């Protein structure tokens, strides 16, 4: 039976680009792989045919020869495939290419450089601030336990700072292959543990790791307006990478402590200030504190009720990103006097007798209660 044209096998035209050929091959190989077609005995032969076609067309020299001479270019040992079937060794090589193309990215086959030098870990530091510090911002000095590059070997892990050499077992690939019948099995190199390099004389200071444990002192600029949960990233200030790899990052998580006077809600501040019955009834002024340490006079309107809020614009927390600031809300709490003298009690009773029409909220409430009771009796 005559061999099918390689381009027809892959389903591409003769003018197809390398990317088109590779894309078509991947689709065919995935669809015809024997593991996915256990109920189709013909899939193995079709899979071999696709692999044979791709092996010829992926190589520029083989492709040029095939375009000129057809299948005759690979007869008599010219291309490694013969009319009577496939050379088992060459087919194993083709299957290895299939394995690389289908699973190489997933298995890390194309990230060998990262196996030799790995990135350092990210670090977290929890920083507690007072509300005043969050309002003003501050320059904080922190001590971070971390791993830093070894000064003795300059982070290489080798004595004297010598460069690592390619692993003789895997030739620097980080993986080794073993032929097991029809399949080529790939596994991590046992000599270099997948790094692709080995160190002949490890540094005695860091035991070949390229980094040592050491506390570091850093100066951190905390911007004004931060709140609990704010995260500040310091790039490259985490743990040093393994054997010269890049350092990780340091993340500072902010926690703002509760304040004895002010309560925060986003950019706004709230302050509860007690006022006397006299001030609430007659009106007047009170002195309110502000978070910057200042004080301001606030006018209390006559007849104010407990819970009334007065707003002081732009006296709240500064915006973390942007301009402006929140507001400060003064909540008035009308305070009932205690420990009254006999004279004060007499004055209050006298006032109560004259204040029958001075409690509009109370009158309205008890009017509604009276209607409720009458409704219950009539039901």
Rosetta blueprint (number, residue, H / E / L):
1 X L
2 X L
3 X L
4 X L
5 X L
6 X H
7 X H
8 X H
9 X H
10 X H
11 X L
12 X L
13 X L
14 X L
15 X L
16 X L
17 X L
18 X H
19 X H
20 X H
21 X H
22 X H
23 X H
24 X H
25 X H
26 X H
27 X H
28 X H
29 X H
30 X H
31 X H
32 X H
33 X L
34 X H
35 X H
36 X H
37 X L
38 X L
39 X L
40 X L
41 X L
42 X L
43 X H
44 X H
45 X H
46 X H
47 X H
48 X H
49 X H
50 X H
51 X H
52 X H
53 X H
54 X H
55 X H
56 X H
57 X H
58 X L
59 X L
60 X H
61 X H
62 X H
63 X H
64 X H
65 X H
66 X H
67 X H
68 X H
69 X H
70 X H
71 X H
72 X H
73 X H
74 X H
75 X H
76 X H
77 X H
78 X L
79 X L
80 X L
81 X E
82 X E
83 X L
84 X L
85 X E
86 X E
87 X L
88 X H
89 X H
90 X H
91 X H
92 X H
93 X H
94 X H
95 X H
96 X H
97 X H
98 X H
99 X H
100 X H
101 X H
102 X H
103 X H
104 X H
105 X H
106 X H
107 X H
108 X L
109 X L
110 X L
111 X L
112 X H
113 X H
114 X H
115 X H
116 X H
117 X L
118 X E
119 X L
120 X L
121 X L
122 X L
123 X E
124 X E
125 X E
126 X E
127 X E
128 X E
129 X E
130 X L
131 X H
132 X H
133 X H
134 X H
135 X H
136 X H
137 X L
138 X E
139 X E
140 X E
141 X E
142 X E
143 X E
144 X E
145 X E
146 X E
147 X E
148 X E
149 X E
150 X L
151 X L
152 X L
153 X L
154 X L
155 X L
156 X L
157 X L
158 X E
159 X H
160 X H
161 X H
162 X L
163 X L
164 X L
165 X E
166 X E
167 X L
168 X L
169 X L
170 X L
171 X L
172 X L
173 X L
174 X L
175 X E
176 X E
177 X E
178 X E
179 X E
180 X E
181 X L
182 X L
183 X E
184 X E
185 X E
186 X E
187 X E
188 X E
189 X L
190 X L
191 X L
192 X L
193 X L
194 X L
195 X L
196 X L
197 X E
198 X E
199 X L
200 X L
201 X L
202 X E
203 X L
204 X L
205 X L
206 X L
207 X L
208 X L
209 X L
210 X L
211 X E
212 X E
213 X E
214 X E
215 X E
216 X E
217 X E
218 X E
219 X E
220 X E
221 X E
222 X E
223 X L
224 X L
225 X L
226 X L
227 X L
228 X L
229 X L
230 X L
231 X E
232 X E
233 X E
234 X E
235 X L
236 X L
237 X L
238 X L
239 X L
240 X L
241 X L
242 X E
243 X L
244 X L
245 X L
246 X L
247 X L
248 X L
249 X L
250 X E
251 X E
252 X E
253 X E
254 X E
255 X E
256 X E
257 X L
258 X L
259 X L
260 X L
261 X L
262 X E
263 X E
264 X E
265 X E
266 X L
267 X L
268 X E
269 X E
270 X E
271 X E
272 X E
273 X E
274 X E
275 X E
276 X E
277 X H
278 X H
279 X H
280 X H
281 X H
282 X H
283 X L
284 X E
285 X E
286 X E
287 X E
288 X E
289 X E
290 X L
291 X L
292 X L
293 X L
294 X L
295 X E
296 X E
297 X E
298 X E
299 X E
300 X E
301 X L
302 X L
303 X L
304 X L
305 X L
306 X L
307 X L
308 X L
309 X E
310 X E
311 X E
312 X E
313 X L
314 X L
315 X L
316 X L
317 X L
318 X E
319 X L
320 X L
321 X L
322 X L
323 X L
324 X L
325 X E
326 X L
327 X L
328 X E
329 X E
330 X E
331 X E
332 X E
333 X E
334 X E
335 X E
336 X L
337 X L
338 X L
339 X L
340 X L
341 X L
342 X H
343 X H
344 X H
345 X H
346 X H
347 X H
348 X H
349 X H
350 X H
351 X H
352 X H
353 X H
354 X H
355 X L
356 X L
357 X L
358 X L
359 X L
360 X H
361 X H
362 X H
363 X H
364 X H
365 X H
366 X H
367 X H
368 X H
369 X H
370 X H
371 X H
372 X H
373 X H
374 X H
375 X H
376 X H
377 X H
378 X H
379 X L
